[in-house]
Amino acid sequence: EVATAVRLMHQARLLKIGAMLPAVLEELTYWAYETDDQRAWALLSRAYNSAVSLTRRLGYTGDALAFVERGADTAHRSQDPHLPLLLTLQRSLLLIGMNQTRPALTLLDRASRDVEPGRADTYEVAGALRLRSAVVAARARETGRAWDYHGQAVELIERGGGRTDVLGLEFNAPNVAIHGAAVAVELGDLDEASRRDHDIGERSLSGLAQERRAHHEIDMSRVHVEIGDYDKALDRIESAEKVAPQMTYFHPSARSVVAHLVDVKRTIPEPLRRLHERMSA
């Protein structure tokens, strides 16, 4: 069930995750406290990790923060050194949502130092932390630091990362590539973002999970809005909706793009009208 929740998150099927997670959390909580088994604690921590992802995406920040704390406690009880680092990844996203980029970077740097070598998930965890750090640094407008983190992720891929997916973090070459475009977007380097988008191509995107593909489409719609190419911006948002509709409707950047397009277009085309109505429902 925990693995299913991770898979559904990659598919951005938020409603289905919401329907299944409460029972999973209740069952695992019982078994963890009843048996004090490390595997039960580990599964419970990963279930809480999915709960954080879900509530954050739906805009329930208070619930997400509560789940982070519960997940962190169960992660430590599992005695798996990497599970607390997954909660750091989640905590960093919540912090940047509060415009607390520097504390987020501090946490991520500390977590990167705690990655243990020689484990099956070492490259995966280390790489995910580098990618998150790159985007957070870009959001903080620390250009050199952002590209340095991204370069470290590229080096990890070249050294053998991306071959395992123990925790479902999707640390692979296509995901590293779209994070490069995301870094450029956050830094406001629209030419670099467009260049990287062109280099990525549809073939690389097709190998990514729906959630990651939709996120890239949303990022690129932001680029086209900034340069005033509103038709292409709408095309990219529509692509995101086709790939991951539930994620797109709730994503704050997608909502911002759609609201801007409604404001600037004299005649609102039907696809944009439909998107706006669904986001406003």
BELLINKA-V838480 format. One record per run of one state. SS is the DSSP state (helix for helix, strand for strand, loop for the rest). FROM is the first residue (numbers start at 1). LEN is the number of residues. Records with the same first field share a line. If there is no record, write none. Layout:
SS=FROM-LEN ; FROM-LEN
This chain:
loop=1-1 ; 11-3 ; 36-2 ; 58-3 ; 79-4 ; 98-3 ; 114-8 ; 140-3 ; 159-14 ; 188-2 ; 207-3 ; 227-3 ; 244-1 ; 251-1 ; 265-5 ; 281-1
helix=2-9 ; 14-22 ; 38-20 ; 61-18 ; 83-15 ; 101-13 ; 122-18 ; 143-16 ; 173-15 ; 190-17 ; 210-17 ; 230-14 ; 245-6 ; 252-13 ; 270-11
